[in-house]
């Protein structure tokens, strides 16, 4: 069973890395596309490719997290649901709900991209910290950190959007 856990953990890490990287590209492409005030067909096509990679990453993470949670539950029962595991599921939930809302244009562009970026970067951070045996011990501290990251991401991304609006090419 341990080889399965190792393979799933590696796949999950690959999914997070793909997600963090493609999220960075998605936001960078978005900034480049809106810099001139319009998103042309080439820019739209390139962003579409990045969004496909994001969806693949999200699928990999969802499947591996479900399987790792299930195996953990079989081996350890309810003690599998540590604050770290709950943090991972919270981030997955936020990523999926926000992606759905952004696709349906139900969340403003002042919030959606920032929430997605904050979620991906938080995911990358907690997974990287796990590799050096630092993990989420208190769910409340995780939530406070995550919410703080969201506010910083909203301020940062909206600041860039305002800057681009007033400095169009």
C-alpha positions as CSV (number, residue, x, y, z in Angstrom):
1,X,0.0,0.0,0.0
2,X,2.9,2.4,0.7
3,X,4.0,2.4,-3.0
4,X,0.4,3.5,-3.9
5,X,0.5,6.3,-1.3
6,X,3.9,7.4,-2.6
7,X,2.7,7.5,-6.2
8,X,-0.5,9.3,-5.3
9,X,1.5,11.9,-3.3
10,X,3.9,12.5,-6.2
11,X,1.0,12.9,-8.6
12,X,-0.7,15.2,-6.2
13,X,2.5,17.3,-6.0
14,X,2.7,17.4,-9.8
15,X,-0.9,18.6,-9.9
16,X,-0.2,21.4,-7.4
17,X,2.9,22.4,-9.3
18,X,1.0,22.5,-12.6
19,X,-1.8,24.5,-10.9
20,X,0.5,27.0,-9.3
21,X,2.5,27.5,-12.5
22,X,-0.5,27.7,-14.8
23,X,-2.3,30.0,-12.4
24,X,0.7,32.3,-12.6
25,X,0.5,32.1,-16.4
26,X,-3.2,32.7,-16.4
27,X,-2.9,35.9,-14.4
28,X,0.1,37.0,-16.4
29,X,-1.7,36.4,-19.7
30,X,-4.8,38.2,-18.4
31,X,-2.7,41.3,-17.5
32,X,-0.9,41.2,-20.9
33,X,-4.2,40.8,-22.7
34,X,-6.0,43.7,-20.9
35,X,-3.0,46.0,-21.1
36,X,-4.2,47.4,-24.5
37,X,-7.8,47.4,-23.5
38,X,-9.0,44.4,-25.6
39,X,-8.5,40.7,-25.5
40,X,-7.8,39.6,-29.1
41,X,-8.4,36.1,-30.6
42,X,-4.7,35.0,-30.2
43,X,-4.7,36.1,-26.5
44,X,-8.0,34.3,-25.9
45,X,-6.7,31.1,-27.5
46,X,-3.5,31.2,-25.4
47,X,-5.5,31.8,-22.2
48,X,-7.7,28.9,-23.2
49,X,-4.8,26.5,-23.3
50,X,-3.6,27.6,-19.9
51,X,-7.2,27.1,-18.5
52,X,-7.1,23.5,-19.9
53,X,-3.8,22.9,-18.0
54,X,-5.5,24.4,-14.9
55,X,-8.4,22.0,-15.2
56,X,-6.1,19.0,-15.6
57,X,-4.2,20.1,-12.5
58,X,-7.4,20.4,-10.6
59,X,-8.5,17.0,-11.8
60,X,-5.3,15.4,-10.7
61,X,-5.4,17.0,-7.3
62,X,-9.1,16.1,-6.8
63,X,-8.6,12.4,-7.7
64,X,-5.3,12.0,-5.7
65,X,-6.8,13.8,-2.7
66,X,-9.9,11.6,-2.7
67,X,-7.8,8.5,-2.9
68,X,-5.3,9.6,-0.3
69,X,-8.1,10.5,2.0
70,X,-9.8,7.2,1.5
71,X,-6.7,5.2,2.1
72,X,-5.8,7.3,5.1
73,X,-9.3,6.7,6.5
74,X,-9.0,2.9,5.9
75,X,-5.7,2.9,7.8
76,X,-6.3,5.5,10.5
77,X,-10.0,6.1,10.8
78,X,-11.2,9.6,11.7
79,X,-7.7,10.6,12.8
80,X,-7.0,11.0,9.0
81,X,-9.0,14.3,9.2
82,X,-6.2,16.4,10.6
83,X,-6.2,20.2,10.3
84,X,-3.8,19.8,7.4
85,X,-6.2,17.5,5.5
86,X,-9.1,19.8,6.2
87,X,-7.0,22.7,4.8
88,X,-6.3,20.8,1.6
89,X,-10.1,20.1,1.2
90,X,-10.9,23.7,2.0
91,X,-8.5,24.8,-0.8
92,X,-9.9,22.3,-3.2
93,X,-13.4,23.4,-2.5
94,X,-12.5,27.1,-3.0
95,X,-10.7,26.3,-6.2
96,X,-13.7,24.4,-7.7
97,X,-16.4,26.8,-6.5
98,X,-14.5,29.8,-7.7
99,X,-13.6,28.2,-11.1
100,X,-17.3,27.4,-11.5
101,X,-18.4,30.9,-10.6
102,X,-15.8,32.5,-12.8
103,X,-16.9,30.3,-15.8
104,X,-20.5,31.3,-15.2
105,X,-19.4,35.0,-14.8
106,X,-21.0,35.0,-11.3
107,X,-18.0,36.5,-9.5
108,X,-16.5,39.8,-10.4
109,X,-13.1,40.1,-12.0
110,X,-12.0,42.1,-9.0
111,X,-12.4,39.0,-6.8
112,X,-12.3,35.8,-8.9
113,X,-8.7,35.8,-10.3
114,X,-7.4,37.0,-6.9
115,X,-9.2,34.2,-5.1
116,X,-7.9,31.6,-7.6
117,X,-4.3,32.9,-7.3
118,X,-4.5,33.0,-3.5
119,X,-5.9,29.5,-3.4
120,X,-3.2,28.1,-5.7
121,X,-0.3,29.9,-3.9
122,X,-1.6,28.8,-0.5
123,X,-1.9,25.2,-1.8
124,X,1.6,25.3,-3.1
125,X,2.9,26.8,0.2
126,X,1.2,24.2,2.5
127,X,2.4,21.4,0.2
128,X,6.0,22.7,0.2
129,X,6.0,23.2,4.0
130,X,4.7,19.6,4.4
131,X,7.9,18.4,2.7
132,X,10.0,19.9,5.5
133,X,7.6,18.5,8.2
134,X,5.8,21.8,8.8
135,X,2.1,21.2,8.4
136,X,-1.1,22.8,9.4
137,X,-1.7,22.1,13.1
138,X,-4.6,24.4,13.7
139,X,-7.4,24.9,11.2
140,X,-8.2,28.3,12.5
141,X,-4.7,29.6,11.9
142,X,-4.8,28.2,8.4
143,X,-8.1,30.0,7.7
144,X,-6.8,33.2,9.1
145,X,-3.7,32.9,7.0
146,X,-5.7,32.0,3.9
147,X,-8.1,34.9,4.3
148,X,-5.2,37.3,4.8
149,X,-3.6,35.9,1.6
150,X,-6.9,36.4,-0.3
151,X,-7.0,40.1,0.8
152,X,-3.4,40.7,-0.2
153,X,-4.1,39.0,-3.6
154,X,-7.2,41.1,-4.2
155,X,-5.2,44.3,-3.4
156,X,-2.3,43.2,-5.6
157,X,-4.2,42.0,-8.6
158,X,-6.6,45.0,-8.5
159,X,-3.7,47.4,-8.1
160,X,-2.1,46.0,-11.3
161,X,-5.5,46.2,-13.1
162,X,-5.9,49.9,-12.1
163,X,-2.3,50.6,-13.1
164,X,-2.9,48.9,-16.5
165,X,-6.2,50.8,-17.0
166,X,-4.4,54.2,-16.6
167,X,-1.3,53.2,-18.5
168,X,-2.7,51.6,-21.7
169,X,-0.4,51.0,-24.5
